Protein backbone atom coordinates (compact mmCIF):
# COMPACT_ATOMS: atom_id res chain seq x y z
CA UNK A 1 0.00 0.00 0.00
CA UNK A 2 1.45 3.36 -1.03
CA UNK A 3 1.89 6.29 1.30
CA UNK A 4 -0.24 8.56 -0.89
CA UNK A 5 -2.82 10.47 1.14
CA UNK A 6 -6.38 9.40 0.51
CA UNK A 7 -9.05 11.86 -0.53
CA UNK A 8 -12.57 11.86 -1.88
CA UNK A 9 -11.41 10.74 -5.34
CA UNK A 10 -10.18 7.45 -3.88
CA UNK A 11 -13.81 6.41 -3.36
CA UNK A 12 -15.10 7.75 -6.67
CA UNK A 13 -12.43 6.92 -9.21
CA UNK A 14 -8.74 6.19 -9.62
CA UNK A 15 -8.22 8.14 -12.82
CA UNK A 16 -10.12 9.06 -15.97
CA UNK A 17 -9.86 5.60 -17.48
CA UNK A 18 -10.22 3.20 -14.52
CA UNK A 19 -13.24 3.45 -12.24
CA UNK A 20 -13.70 1.62 -8.97
CA UNK A 21 -17.19 0.97 -7.52
CA UNK A 22 -17.89 2.87 -4.34
CA UNK A 23 -18.25 0.48 -1.39
CA UNK A 24 -21.67 0.56 0.25
CA UNK A 25 -20.27 1.57 3.63
CA UNK A 26 -18.15 4.31 2.08
CA UNK A 27 -21.19 5.70 0.29
CA UNK A 28 -23.22 5.64 3.49
CA UNK A 29 -20.45 7.50 5.31
CA UNK A 30 -20.20 10.04 2.50
CA UNK A 31 -23.96 10.67 2.46
CA UNK A 32 -24.09 10.94 6.25
CA UNK A 33 -21.19 13.39 6.33
CA UNK A 34 -22.66 15.62 3.61
CA UNK A 35 -26.09 15.70 5.26
CA UNK A 36 -24.57 16.41 8.67
CA UNK A 37 -22.32 19.12 7.27
CA UNK A 38 -25.25 20.78 5.51
CA UNK A 39 -27.23 20.97 8.75
CA UNK A 40 -24.29 22.15 10.81
CA UNK A 41 -23.23 24.77 8.27
CA UNK A 42 -26.74 26.24 8.22
CA UNK A 43 -26.91 26.61 12.00
CA UNK A 44 -23.27 27.17 12.97
CA UNK A 45 -21.45 28.25 9.81
CA UNK A 46 -18.69 26.64 7.80
CA UNK A 47 -16.16 27.12 10.59
CA UNK A 48 -18.04 24.71 12.85
CA UNK A 49 -15.82 22.17 14.68
CA UNK A 50 -15.08 19.10 12.60
CA UNK A 51 -15.93 16.94 15.59
CA UNK A 52 -19.48 18.34 15.60
CA UNK A 53 -19.99 17.31 11.98
CA UNK A 54 -18.46 13.86 12.48
CA UNK A 55 -20.52 13.20 15.61
CA UNK A 56 -23.74 14.24 13.85
CA UNK A 57 -22.88 11.89 10.98
CA UNK A 58 -22.10 9.03 13.35
CA UNK A 59 -18.53 8.60 12.12
CA UNK A 60 -15.07 9.34 13.42
CA UNK A 61 -13.06 12.41 12.48
CA UNK A 62 -10.60 10.15 10.69
CA UNK A 63 -13.38 9.08 8.31
CA UNK A 64 -14.26 12.71 7.68
CA UNK A 65 -10.67 13.64 6.86
CA UNK A 66 -10.26 10.56 4.69
CA UNK A 67 -13.10 11.73 2.47
CA UNK A 68 -12.47 15.47 2.81
CA UNK A 69 -8.84 16.32 3.62
CA UNK A 70 -9.62 20.06 3.61
CA UNK A 71 -12.64 21.90 4.97
CA UNK A 72 -13.13 23.56 1.58
CA UNK A 73 -13.48 20.10 -0.01
CA UNK A 74 -16.41 19.41 2.31
CA UNK A 75 -18.04 22.79 1.72
CA UNK A 76 -17.78 22.41 -2.06
CA UNK A 77 -19.18 18.86 -1.89
CA UNK A 78 -22.17 20.04 0.16
CA UNK A 79 -22.84 22.78 -2.37
CA UNK A 80 -22.72 20.37 -5.32
CA UNK A 81 -24.92 17.86 -3.50
CA UNK A 82 -27.57 20.50 -2.89
CA UNK A 83 -27.47 21.58 -6.53
CA UNK A 84 -27.88 17.97 -7.65
CA UNK A 85 -30.81 17.51 -5.25
CA UNK A 86 -32.54 20.54 -6.78
CA UNK A 87 -32.08 19.13 -10.26
CA UNK A 88 -33.43 15.74 -9.21
CA UNK A 89 -36.42 17.44 -7.59
CA UNK A 90 -37.31 19.16 -10.86
CA UNK A 91 -37.62 15.79 -12.60
CA UNK A 92 -39.70 14.27 -9.80
CA UNK A 93 -42.06 17.24 -9.56
CA UNK A 94 -42.54 17.39 -13.33
CA UNK A 95 -43.75 13.79 -13.26
CA UNK A 96 -46.04 14.20 -10.24
CA UNK A 97 -47.75 17.57 -10.74
CA UNK A 98 -49.25 19.74 -13.43
CA UNK A 99 -46.77 22.18 -15.00
CA UNK A 100 -47.55 25.22 -12.86
CA UNK A 101 -47.64 23.25 -9.59
CA UNK A 102 -44.36 21.60 -10.48
CA UNK A 103 -42.81 25.01 -11.16
CA UNK A 104 -44.18 26.52 -7.94
CA UNK A 105 -43.03 23.61 -5.78
CA UNK A 106 -39.59 23.62 -7.38
CA UNK A 107 -39.16 27.33 -6.73
CA UNK A 108 -39.77 26.65 -3.04
CA UNK A 109 -37.26 23.81 -3.20
CA UNK A 110 -34.78 26.21 -4.76
CA UNK A 111 -35.51 28.70 -1.97
CA UNK A 112 -34.59 25.98 0.54
CA UNK A 113 -31.32 25.50 -1.33
CA UNK A 114 -30.55 29.21 -1.08
CA UNK A 115 -31.16 29.05 2.68
CA UNK A 116 -28.51 26.31 2.81
CA UNK A 117 -26.18 28.35 0.63
CA UNK A 118 -26.36 31.23 3.11
CA UNK A 119 -24.33 29.18 5.54
CA UNK A 120 -21.72 28.56 2.86
CA UNK A 121 -21.51 32.10 1.52
CA UNK A 122 -18.45 33.22 3.47
CA UNK A 123 -16.46 30.28 2.18
CA UNK A 124 -17.68 30.47 -1.40
CA UNK A 125 -16.48 34.07 -1.67
CA UNK A 126 -13.14 33.46 0.01
CA UNK A 127 -11.16 32.96 -3.19
CA UNK A 128 -10.29 29.34 -2.33
CA UNK A 129 -9.61 27.48 -5.61
CA UNK A 130 -11.74 24.59 -4.33
CA UNK A 131 -14.76 26.75 -5.11
CA UNK A 132 -13.67 28.09 -8.49
CA UNK A 133 -15.85 25.80 -10.61
CA UNK A 134 -18.99 26.09 -8.47
CA UNK A 135 -20.58 29.05 -10.31
CA UNK A 136 -20.26 27.13 -13.59
CA UNK A 137 -21.65 23.99 -11.97
CA UNK A 138 -24.57 26.03 -10.63
CA UNK A 139 -25.40 27.51 -14.05
CA UNK A 140 -24.91 24.26 -15.94
CA UNK A 141 -27.22 22.30 -13.64
CA UNK A 142 -29.90 24.63 -12.28
CA UNK A 143 -30.64 26.84 -15.26
CA UNK A 144 -31.70 23.93 -17.54
CA UNK A 145 -33.74 22.36 -14.72
CA UNK A 146 -35.76 25.54 -14.22
CA UNK A 147 -36.00 26.23 -17.94
CA UNK A 148 -37.54 22.82 -18.56
CA UNK A 149 -40.23 23.52 -15.94
CA UNK A 150 -40.87 26.96 -17.42
CA UNK A 151 -41.16 25.54 -20.92
CA UNK A 152 -43.77 23.01 -19.82
CA UNK A 153 -45.76 25.69 -17.98
CA UNK A 154 -45.56 27.90 -21.09
CA UNK A 155 -46.84 25.09 -23.30
CA UNK A 156 -49.75 24.58 -20.92
CA UNK A 157 -50.56 28.31 -21.07
CA UNK A 158 -50.16 28.61 -17.31
CA UNK A 159 -47.44 31.30 -17.14
CA UNK A 160 -46.46 34.33 -19.14
CA UNK A 161 -43.91 33.74 -21.88
CA UNK A 162 -41.49 36.60 -21.28
CA UNK A 163 -39.86 35.10 -18.19
CA UNK A 164 -36.17 34.14 -18.24
CA UNK A 165 -34.89 31.36 -16.00
CA UNK A 166 -31.93 33.52 -14.98
CA UNK A 167 -34.26 36.29 -13.80
CA UNK A 168 -36.19 33.87 -11.60
CA UNK A 169 -33.06 32.31 -10.12
CA UNK A 170 -31.70 35.74 -9.22
CA UNK A 171 -35.03 37.00 -7.88
CA UNK A 172 -35.47 34.07 -5.51
CA UNK A 173 -31.84 34.29 -4.42
CA UNK A 174 -32.26 37.98 -3.58
CA UNK A 175 -35.41 37.33 -1.56
CA UNK A 176 -33.81 34.54 0.46
CA UNK A 177 -30.34 35.98 0.90
CA UNK A 178 -31.70 39.28 2.20
CA UNK A 179 -34.01 37.67 4.79
CA UNK A 180 -32.79 37.53 8.36
CA UNK A 181 -32.42 34.14 10.02
CA UNK A 182 -35.73 34.50 11.84
CA UNK A 183 -37.64 35.52 8.71
CA UNK A 184 -37.08 32.53 6.44
CA UNK A 185 -40.81 31.83 6.36
CA UNK A 186 -41.35 35.39 5.20
CA UNK A 187 -38.91 34.87 2.32
CA UNK A 188 -40.72 31.70 1.29
CA UNK A 189 -44.06 33.56 1.29
CA UNK A 190 -42.49 36.20 -0.95
CA UNK A 191 -41.27 33.47 -3.30
CA UNK A 192 -44.82 32.09 -3.46
CA UNK A 193 -46.10 35.56 -4.40
CA UNK A 194 -43.40 35.89 -7.03
CA UNK A 195 -44.33 32.58 -8.60
CA UNK A 196 -48.04 33.38 -8.49
CA UNK A 197 -47.27 36.58 -10.39
CA UNK A 198 -46.05 34.50 -13.31
CA UNK A 199 -49.68 33.68 -14.09
CA UNK A 200 -50.39 37.21 -15.30
CA UNK A 201 -50.48 37.64 -19.06
CA UNK A 202 -47.75 39.43 -20.96
CA UNK A 203 -48.24 43.23 -21.08
C-alpha angles and dihedrals in degrees: 000000000000124000092237112133114249122235139168092286090064089071096041106040143336097220140327094286105037120055126190121203114247111247114242093239092048091052091049090051091048093050092046092050094049093048092047092047091050092054094044094046091053094052103030106019132244093293091066114135113275089227090061091055094045093048092049089050092048094238137107124262089247090063090050093051092045090059097033113026091179130040090234089059089059094045092050091047091052090050093050092046091054092048091051091049090054091051092049090049091056091058093046094047093047089057096045105041141039114268098265094044090049090051093047094048092047092052089056089048089052089050088056088052091053089052087056091046090056089071090052098045098097091054096042091057095044096095093243108155089225087076099043097103097043097092089054091046089051094051095042094052109030102038095059091044092056093040091056091053091047092050092053092048089049092051090051090051091238100123137034116268101227096075120116120208090226091056092053094047091051094044094053091044091053092049093050100038092051095050117099119240092260094049102059091118088055091054091051091051089052090051089052090053091048092052093045088055089063088074093071115102122252113275 
